[in-house]
Amino acid sequence: MQAQDHAAFDAGTVETGARSPVAARAVIPEGMDEAPVRFVAPDTGAALAWRPYRLHIGARLVLGRTDENGFTAQLSGHERKLLRDWELE
């Protein structure tokens, strides 16, 4: 991600994963065609790097691991709208 892209994440919707065993917030950007979700610590805002995640997108389950900045794989705008829950380990 480039520096200017971080502003879009700061303006995104922040959701809490109901099933997540790790305290975290998911920053979900809006208004972008393709973008990842970013996981951050709720108290400090620090990126949660290298954490396994599960994203419940509609009826689909997407598995992955956050990168060094807490970002997931790229998701389409449609996929982000269908994101109904997530789990971070």
MMTF fields as JSON, N, C-alpha, C and O atoms, coordinates in Angstrom:
{
  "mmtfVersion": "1.0.0",
  "mmtfProducer": "UNKNOWN",
  "numBonds": 355,
  "numAtoms": 356,
  "numGroups": 89,
  "numChains": 1,
  "numModels": 1,
  "chainsPerModel": [1],
  "groupsPerChain": [89],
  "chainIdList": ["A"],
  "bondAtomList": [4, 2, 8, 6, 12, 10, 16, 14, 20, 18, 24, 22, 28, 26, 32, 30, 36, 34, 40, 38, 44, 42, 48, 46, 52, 50, 56, 54, 60, 58, 64, 62, 68, 66, 72, 70, 76, 74, 80, 78, 84, 82, 88, 86, 92, 90, 96, 94, 100, 98, 104, 102, 108, 106, 112, 110, 116, 114, 120, 118, 124, 122, 128, 126, 132, 130, 136, 134, 140, 138, 144, 142, 148, 146, 152, 150, 156, 154, 160, 158, 164, 162, 168, 166, 172, 170, 176, 174, 180, 178, 184, 182, 188, 186, 192, 190, 196, 194, 200, 198, 204, 202, 208, 206, 212, 210, 216, 214, 220, 218, 224, 222, 228, 226, 232, 230, 236, 234, 240, 238, 244, 242, 248, 246, 252, 250, 256, 254, 260, 258, 264, 262, 268, 266, 272, 270, 276, 274, 280, 278, 284, 282, 288, 286, 292, 290, 296, 294, 300, 298, 304, 302, 308, 306, 312, 310, 316, 314, 320, 318, 324, 322, 328, 326, 332, 330, 336, 334, 340, 338, 344, 342, 348, 346, 352, 350],
  "bondOrderList": [1, 1, 1, 1, 1, 1, 1, 1, 1, 1, 1, 1, 1, 1, 1, 1, 1, 1, 1, 1, 1, 1, 1, 1, 1, 1, 1, 1, 1, 1, 1, 1, 1, 1, 1, 1, 1, 1, 1, 1, 1, 1, 1, 1, 1, 1, 1, 1, 1, 1, 1, 1, 1, 1, 1, 1, 1, 1, 1, 1, 1, 1, 1, 1, 1, 1, 1, 1, 1, 1, 1, 1, 1, 1, 1, 1, 1, 1, 1, 1, 1, 1, 1, 1, 1, 1, 1, 1],
  "groupList": [{"groupName": "MET", "atomNameList": ["N", "CA", "C", "O"], "elementList": ["N", "C", "C", "O"], "formalChargeList": [0, 0, 0, 0], "bondAtomList": [1, 0, 2, 1, 3, 2], "bondOrderList": [1, 1, 2], "singleLetterCode": "M", "chemCompType": "L-PEPTIDE LINKING"}, {"groupName": "GLN", "atomNameList": ["N", "CA", "C", "O"], "elementList": ["N", "C", "C", "O"], "formalChargeList": [0, 0, 0, 0], "bondAtomList": [1, 0, 2, 1, 3, 2], "bondOrderList": [1, 1, 2], "singleLetterCode": "Q", "chemCompType": "L-PEPTIDE LINKING"}, {"groupName": "ALA", "atomNameList": ["N", "CA", "C", "O"], "elementList": ["N", "C", "C", "O"], "formalChargeList": [0, 0, 0, 0], "bondAtomList": [1, 0, 2, 1, 3, 2], "bondOrderList": [1, 1, 2], "singleLetterCode": "A", "chemCompType": "L-PEPTIDE LINKING"}, {"groupName": "ASP", "atomNameList": ["N", "CA", "C", "O"], "elementList": ["N", "C", "C", "O"], "formalChargeList": [0, 0, 0, 0], "bondAtomList": [1, 0, 2, 1, 3, 2], "bondOrderList": [1, 1, 2], "singleLetterCode": "D", "chemCompType": "L-PEPTIDE LINKING"}, {"groupName": "HIS", "atomNameList": ["N", "CA", "C", "O"], "elementList": ["N", "C", "C", "O"], "formalChargeList": [0, 0, 0, 0], "bondAtomList": [1, 0, 2, 1, 3, 2], "bondOrderList": [1, 1, 2], "singleLetterCode": "H", "chemCompType": "L-PEPTIDE LINKING"}, {"groupName": "PHE", "atomNameList": ["N", "CA", "C", "O"], "elementList": ["N", "C", "C", "O"], "formalChargeList": [0, 0, 0, 0], "bondAtomList": [1, 0, 2, 1, 3, 2], "bondOrderList": [1, 1, 2], "singleLetterCode": "F", "chemCompType": "L-PEPTIDE LINKING"}, {"groupName": "GLY", "atomNameList": ["N", "CA", "C", "O"], "elementList": ["N", "C", "C", "O"], "formalChargeList": [0, 0, 0, 0], "bondAtomList": [1, 0, 2, 1, 3, 2], "bondOrderList": [1, 1, 2], "singleLetterCode": "G", "chemCompType": "PEPTIDE LINKING"}, {"groupName": "THR", "atomNameList": ["N", "CA", "C", "O"], "elementList": ["N", "C", "C", "O"], "formalChargeList": [0, 0, 0, 0], "bondAtomList": [1, 0, 2, 1, 3, 2], "bondOrderList": [1, 1, 2], "singleLetterCode": "T", "chemCompType": "L-PEPTIDE LINKING"}, {"groupName": "VAL", "atomNameList": ["N", "CA", "C", "O"], "elementList": ["N", "C", "C", "O"], "formalChargeList": [0, 0, 0, 0], "bondAtomList": [1, 0, 2, 1, 3, 2], "bondOrderList": [1, 1, 2], "singleLetterCode": "V", "chemCompType": "L-PEPTIDE LINKING"}, {"groupName": "GLU", "atomNameList": ["N", "CA", "C", "O"], "elementList": ["N", "C", "C", "O"], "formalChargeList": [0, 0, 0, 0], "bondAtomList": [1, 0, 2, 1, 3, 2], "bondOrderList": [1, 1, 2], "singleLetterCode": "E", "chemCompType": "L-PEPTIDE LINKING"}, {"groupName": "ARG", "atomNameList": ["N", "CA", "C", "O"], "elementList": ["N", "C", "C", "O"], "formalChargeList": [0, 0, 0, 0], "bondAtomList": [1, 0, 2, 1, 3, 2], "bondOrderList": [1, 1, 2], "singleLetterCode": "R", "chemCompType": "L-PEPTIDE LINKING"}, {"groupName": "SER", "atomNameList": ["N", "CA", "C", "O"], "elementList": ["N", "C", "C", "O"], "formalChargeList": [0, 0, 0, 0], "bondAtomList": [1, 0, 2, 1, 3, 2], "bondOrderList": [1, 1, 2], "singleLetterCode": "S", "chemCompType": "L-PEPTIDE LINKING"}, {"groupName": "PRO", "atomNameList": ["N", "CA", "C", "O"], "elementList": ["N", "C", "C", "O"], "formalChargeList": [0, 0, 0, 0], "bondAtomList": [1, 0, 2, 1, 3, 2], "bondOrderList": [1, 1, 2], "singleLetterCode": "P", "chemCompType": "L-PEPTIDE LINKING"}, {"groupName": "ILE", "atomNameList": ["N", "CA", "C", "O"], "elementList": ["N", "C", "C", "O"], "formalChargeList": [0, 0, 0, 0], "bondAtomList": [1, 0, 2, 1, 3, 2], "bondOrderList": [1, 1, 2], "singleLetterCode": "I", "chemCompType": "L-PEPTIDE LINKING"}, {"groupName": "LEU", "atomNameList": ["N", "CA", "C", "O"], "elementList": ["N", "C", "C", "O"], "formalChargeList": [0, 0, 0, 0], "bondAtomList": [1, 0, 2, 1, 3, 2], "bondOrderList": [1, 1, 2], "singleLetterCode": "L", "chemCompType": "L-PEPTIDE LINKING"}, {"groupName": "TRP", "atomNameList": ["N", "CA", "C", "O"], "elementList": ["N", "C", "C", "O"], "formalChargeList": [0, 0, 0, 0], "bondAtomList": [1, 0, 2, 1, 3, 2], "bondOrderList": [1, 1, 2], "singleLetterCode": "W", "chemCompType": "L-PEPTIDE LINKING"}, {"groupName": "TYR", "atomNameList": ["N", "CA", "C", "O"], "elementList": ["N", "C", "C", "O"], "formalChargeList": [0, 0, 0, 0], "bondAtomList": [1, 0, 2, 1, 3, 2], "bondOrderList": [1, 1, 2], "singleLetterCode": "Y", "chemCompType": "L-PEPTIDE LINKING"}, {"groupName": "ASN", "atomNameList": ["N", "CA", "C", "O"], "elementList": ["N", "C", "C", "O"], "formalChargeList": [0, 0, 0, 0], "bondAtomList": [1, 0, 2, 1, 3, 2], "bondOrderList": [1, 1, 2], "singleLetterCode": "N", "chemCompType": "L-PEPTIDE LINKING"}, {"groupName": "LYS", "atomNameList": ["N", "CA", "C", "O"], "elementList": ["N", "C", "C", "O"], "formalChargeList": [0, 0, 0, 0], "bondAtomList": [1, 0, 2, 1, 3, 2], "bondOrderList": [1, 1, 2], "singleLetterCode": "K", "chemCompType": "L-PEPTIDE LINKING"}],
  "groupTypeList": [0, 1, 2, 1, 3, 4, 2, 2, 5, 3, 2, 6, 7, 8, 9, 7, 6, 2, 10, 11, 12, 8, 2, 2, 10, 2, 8, 13, 12, 9, 6, 0, 3, 9, 2, 12, 8, 10, 5, 8, 2, 12, 3, 7, 6, 2, 2, 14, 2, 15, 10, 12, 16, 10, 14, 4, 13, 6, 2, 10, 14, 8, 14, 6, 10, 7, 3, 9, 17, 6, 5, 7, 2, 1, 14, 11, 6, 4, 9, 10, 18, 14, 14, 10, 3, 15, 9, 14, 9],
  "groupIdList": [1, 2, 3, 4, 5, 6, 7, 8, 9, 10, 11, 12, 13, 14, 15, 16, 17, 18, 19, 20, 21, 22, 23, 24, 25, 26, 27, 28, 29, 30, 31, 32, 33, 34, 35, 36, 37, 38, 39, 40, 41, 42, 43, 44, 45, 46, 47, 48, 49, 50, 51, 52, 53, 54, 55, 56, 57, 58, 59, 60, 61, 62, 63, 64, 65, 66, 67, 68, 69, 70, 71, 72, 73, 74, 75, 76, 77, 78, 79, 80, 81, 82, 83, 84, 85, 86, 87, 88, 89],
  "secStructList": [7, 7, 6, 6, 2, 2, 2, 2, 2, 2, 6, 1, 3, 3, 3, 7, 7, 6, 6, 7, 1, 1, 7, 7, 3, 3, 3, 3, 7, 7, 1, 7, 1, 3, 3, 7, 7, 3, 3, 3, 7, 6, 6, 6, 7, 7, 5, 7, 6, 6, 7, 3, 3, 3, 3, 3, 3, 6, 6, 3, 3, 3, 3, 3, 3, 7, 7, 6, 6, 1, 5, 7, 1, 7, 3, 3, 2, 2, 2, 2, 2, 2, 3, 3, 3, 3, 3, 3, 7],
  "xCoordList": [0.849, 0.0, 0.887, 1.934, 0.468, 1.204, 0.681, -0.416, 1.459, 1.106, -0.256, -1.013, -0.595, -1.877, -3.054, -4.156, -2.842, -3.914, -4.332, -5.47, -3.447, -3.776, -4.89, -5.648, -5.013, -6.093, -7.447, -8.39, -7.557, -8.82, -9.174, -10.348, -8.18, -8.446, -8.856, -9.734, -8.246, -8.624, -10.075, -10.746, -10.562, -11.936, -12.925, -14.133, -12.437, -13.302, -14.129, -13.949, -15.036, -15.896, -15.123, -14.403, -15.261, -14.579, -15.601, -16.613, -15.343, -16.238, -15.499, -14.269, -16.24, -15.656, -16.093, -17.274, -15.156, -15.467, -16.056, -15.398, -17.268, -17.962, -17.314, -17.34, -16.728, -16.162, -14.657, -14.074, -14.019, -12.567, -12.017, -12.421, -11.089, -10.478, -9.451, -9.05, -9.022, -8.055, -8.785, -9.571, -8.523, -9.102, -8.51, -7.298, -9.36, -8.905, -10.053, -11.223, -9.698, -10.675, -10.298, -9.118, -11.294, -11.073, -11.466, -12.611, -10.517, -10.785, -11.168, -10.37, -12.413, -12.961, -13.141, -14.029, -12.313, -12.405, -13.666, -14.181, -14.146, -15.319, -14.924, -13.949, -15.681, -15.493, -14.287, -13.877, -13.707, -12.57, -12.961, -13.664, -12.515, -12.848, -12.225, -12.932, -10.923, -10.206, -9.402, -8.682, -9.524, -8.761, -8.789, -9.757, -7.738, -7.758, -8.458, -8.735, -8.734, -9.188, -7.92, -6.976, -7.884, -6.712, -7.124, -8.095, -6.389, -6.638, -5.68, -4.47, -6.25, -5.453, -5.863, -6.98, -4.944, -5.245, -6.243, -6.05, -7.301, -8.333, -7.856, -8.377, -6.888, -6.441, -5.35, -5.291, -4.482, -3.36, -3.443, -2.799, -4.234, -4.295, -3.112, -2.967, -2.265, -1.102, -1.555, -2.513, -0.858, -1.171, -0.968, -0.005, -1.882, -1.764, -1.19, -1.919, 0.128, 0.861, 0.983, 1.049, 1.01, 1.273, 0.281, 0.649, -0.965, -2.002, -2.885, -3.329, -3.147, -4.116, -5.513, -5.893, -6.267, -7.625, -8.591, -8.203, -9.875, -10.99, -12.003, -12.453, -12.359, -13.361, -14.61, -14.54, -15.745, -17.027, -17.679, -18.256, -17.578, -18.067, -19.256, -19.088, -20.455, -21.654, -21.618, -21.438, -21.785, -21.737, -20.324, -20.108, -19.369, -17.996, -17.09, -17.29, -16.1, -15.099, -13.757, -13.311, -13.109, -11.814, -10.768, -10.89, -9.732, -8.657, -7.408, -7.158, -6.616, -5.369, -4.553, -4.841, -3.528, -2.661, -2.392, -2.089, -2.502, -2.233, -0.765, 0.086, -0.478, 0.904, 1.567, 1.003, 2.748, 3.501, 2.808, 3.162, 1.818, 1.079, -0.346, -1.15, -0.669, -1.999, -3.056, -4.242, -2.653, -3.599, -3.883, -3.003, -5.137, -5.525, -5.232, -4.684, -5.604, -5.553, -6.558, -7.47, -6.39, -7.306, -8.72, -8.904, -9.701, -11.108, -11.813, -11.478, -12.777, -13.555, -14.498, -14.735, -15.024, -16.008, -17.231, -17.789, -17.646, -18.788, -18.487, -19.332, -17.285, -16.907, -16.886, -17.334, -16.378, -16.328, -17.728, -17.961, -18.671, -20.056, -20.694, -21.539, -20.3, -20.838, -20.136, -20.573, -19.064, -18.324, -19.225, -19.601, -19.579, -20.523, -19.88, -20.459, -18.697, -17.979, -16.557, -16.252, -15.696, -14.307, -13.743, -14.266, -12.657, -11.944, -10.459, -9.962, -9.766, -8.326, -7.692, -8.166, -6.63, -5.953, -4.684, -3.982],
  "yCoordList": [-1.18, 0.0, 1.233, 1.259, 2.228, 3.478, 4.398, 4.189, 5.412, 6.307, 6.955, 7.064, 7.388, 8.052, 7.115, 7.573, 5.814, 4.849, 4.739, 4.363, 5.057, 4.944, 5.9, 5.589, 7.041, 7.981, 7.347, 7.587, 6.536, 5.858, 4.884, 4.717, 4.248, 3.318, 4.076, 3.621, 5.212, 6.003, 6.458, 6.621, 6.665, 7.125, 5.972, 6.202, 4.742, 3.578, 3.278, 3.879, 2.337, 1.898, 0.948, 0.081, 1.098, 0.211, -0.738, -0.302, -2.029, -3.065, -3.916, -3.929, -4.622, -5.544, -6.951, -7.189, -7.894, -9.29, -9.958, -10.025, -10.448, -11.046, -12.35, -12.682, -13.097, -14.41, -14.387, -15.433, -13.271, -13.223, -13.488, -12.823, -14.462, -14.714, -13.65, -13.575, -12.829, -11.765, -10.432, -10.177, -9.58, -8.236, -7.467, -7.258, -7.052, -6.366, -5.588, -5.868, -4.606, -3.894, -4.131, -4.234, -4.216, -4.322, -2.998, -2.56, -2.367, -1.123, -1.505, -2.071, -1.181, -1.595, -0.362, 0.45, -0.205, 0.973, 0.967, -0.087, 2.156, 2.319, 3.11, 3.861, 2.94, 3.753, 3.394, 4.186, 2.223, 1.788, 0.495, -0.332, 0.306, -0.917, -2.143, -3.1, -2.127, -3.243, -2.7, -1.712, -3.338, -2.925, -4.033, -4.79, -4.142, -5.119, -4.538, -3.341, -5.401, -4.98, -4.891, -5.647, -3.981, -3.853, -4.155, -3.59, -5.043, -5.364, -4.572, -4.557, -3.908, -3.103, -3.397, -3.846, -3.139, -3.286, -2.2, -1.038, -2.547, -1.563, -0.445, 0.668, -0.715, 0.293, 1.206, 2.378, 0.687, 1.484, 1.83, 2.778, 1.067, 1.274, 0.655, 0.834, -0.076, -0.717, -1.864, -2.573, -2.029, -3.102, -4.459, -4.666, -5.386, -6.765, -7.603, -8.141, -7.693, -8.321, -9.826, -10.352, -10.5, -11.937, -12.797, -13.859, -12.351, -13.089, -13.86, -13.3, -15.136, -15.877, -15.27, -14.874, -15.204, -14.662, -15.523, -16.281, -15.386, -15.991, -14.883, -14.235, -14.668, -13.673, -14.403, -15.25, -14.079, -14.67, -13.692, -12.684, -14.006, -13.132, -13.824, -14.747, -13.38, -14.066, -15.494, -15.714, -16.471, -17.884, -18.454, -19.64, -17.616, -18.06, -17.778, -16.792, -18.628, -18.433, -18.205, -19.043, -17.083, -16.753, -16.839, -16.185, -17.658, -17.838, -17.132, -17.064, -16.6, -15.962, -15.569, -15.984, -14.762, -14.253, -12.786, -12.444, -11.916, -10.5, -10.301, -11.119, -9.221, -8.911, -8.124, -8.016, -7.581, -6.864, -5.589, -5.05, -5.101, -3.891, -4.194, -3.276, -5.464, -5.858, -5.96, -6.073, -5.924, -5.977, -7.413, -8.273, -7.658, -8.934, -8.899, -7.925, -9.968, -9.974, -8.954, -8.542, -8.555, -7.605, -8.191, -9.369, -7.358, -7.739, -6.713, -5.529, -7.158, -6.219, -5.432, -5.827, -4.345, -3.57, -4.41, -4.287, -5.261, -6.143, -7.126, -7.351, -7.712, -8.641, -7.936, -8.501, -6.725, -5.991, -5.687, -5.692, -5.42, -5.184, -6.45, -6.372, -7.618, -8.897, -9.426, -10.429, -8.781, -9.226, -9.128, -8.032, -10.29, -10.282, -10.59, -10.286, -11.185, -11.434, -11.849, -12.18, -11.831, -12.237, -12.757, -12.494, -13.507, -14.037, -13.824, -14.078, -13.365, -13.151, -13.938, -13.886, -14.662, -15.452, -14.771, -15.294],
  "zCoordList": [0.0, 0.0, 0.0, 0.646, -0.714, -0.746, 0.35, 0.867, 0.703, 1.81, 1.62, 2.585, 0.409, 0.201, 0.419, 0.72, 0.274, 0.472, 1.927, 2.209, 2.856, 4.274, 4.681, 5.599, 4.035, 4.345, 4.098, 4.852, 3.048, 2.757, 3.873, 4.201, 4.451, 5.548, 6.799, 7.531, 7.056, 8.226, 8.128, 9.147, 6.905, 6.709, 6.625, 6.567, 6.617, 6.453, 7.687, 8.746, 7.52, 8.608, 9.5, 9.005, 10.803, 11.738, 12.336, 12.885, 12.233, 12.73, 13.749, 13.775, 14.583, 15.548, 15.209, 14.954, 15.201, 14.921, 16.152, 17.191, 16.055, 17.197, 17.643, 18.828, 16.693, 17.022, 17.222, 17.507, 17.089, 17.113, 18.513, 19.467, 18.654, 19.951, 20.337, 21.499, 19.379, 19.633, 19.587, 18.675, 20.58, 20.563, 19.389, 19.323, 18.474, 17.264, 16.657, 16.918, 15.842, 15.02, 13.576, 13.24, 12.73, 11.291, 10.665, 10.781, 10.004, 9.294, 7.874, 7.127, 7.517, 6.228, 5.351, 5.61, 4.315, 3.46, 2.614, 2.241, 2.323, 1.469, 0.233, 0.252, -0.834, -2.025, -2.867, -3.716, -2.659, -3.463, -4.162, -3.58, -5.411, -6.146, -5.492, -5.176, -5.286, -4.67, -3.502, -3.643, -2.357, -1.186, -0.152, -0.083, 0.655, 1.732, 2.954, 3.022, 3.907, 5.232, 6.071, 5.841, 7.039, 7.908, 9.341, 9.843, 10.0, 11.396, 12.279, 12.053, 13.296, 14.223, 15.662, 15.92, 16.6, 18.021, 18.418, 18.061, 19.146, 19.476, 20.392, 20.323, 21.241, 22.198, 21.652, 22.022, 20.775, 20.282, 18.801, 18.35, 18.036, 16.597, 15.859, 14.65, 16.592, 15.963, 15.062, 15.37, 13.96, 13.015, 13.665, 14.402, 13.387, 13.866, 12.721, 11.887, 12.713, 11.612, 11.776, 12.887, 10.638, 10.524, 11.309, 11.812, 11.417, 12.145, 11.174, 10.172, 11.452, 10.64, 10.816, 11.917, 9.721, 9.788, 9.006, 8.118, 9.362, 8.64, 8.404, 9.349, 7.154, 6.791, 6.317, 5.426, 6.908, 6.501, 5.53, 5.938, 4.245, 3.175, 2.53, 1.733, 2.873, 2.422, 2.935, 4.133, 2.048, 2.43, 2.308, 2.556, 1.929, 1.669, 2.859, 3.569, 3.084, 4.12, 3.439, 2.655, 3.729, 3.143, 4.251, 5.287, 4.017, 4.984, 4.497, 3.294, 5.433, 5.054, 6.261, 7.383, 6.024, 7.076, 6.757, 5.614, 7.765, 7.533, 7.165, 7.516, 6.464, 6.109, 7.244, 8.333, 6.998, 8.035, 8.515, 9.564, 7.751, 8.131, 8.576, 8.736, 8.776, 9.242, 8.159, 8.47, 6.877, 5.77, 5.339, 5.376, 4.927, 4.345, 2.848, 2.331, 2.17, 0.709, 0.174, 0.889, -1.07, -1.71, -1.777, -2.084, -1.486, -1.605, -2.48, -2.446, -3.255, -4.072, -3.163, -2.021, -3.658, -2.91, -2.569, -1.479, -3.498, -3.266, -2.133, -1.266, -2.14, -1.071, 0.29, 1.287, 0.332, 1.613, 2.121, 3.33, 1.21, 1.632, 2.191, 3.083, 1.679, 2.133, 3.383, 3.946, 3.829, 5.007, 6.215, 6.63, 6.793, 7.9, 9.239, 10.282, 9.235, 10.47, 10.131, 8.984, 11.127, 10.931, 12.238, 13.321, 12.1, 13.265, 13.015, 11.917, 14.021, 13.953, 15.087, 16.222, 14.789, 15.818, 16.278, 17.144]
}
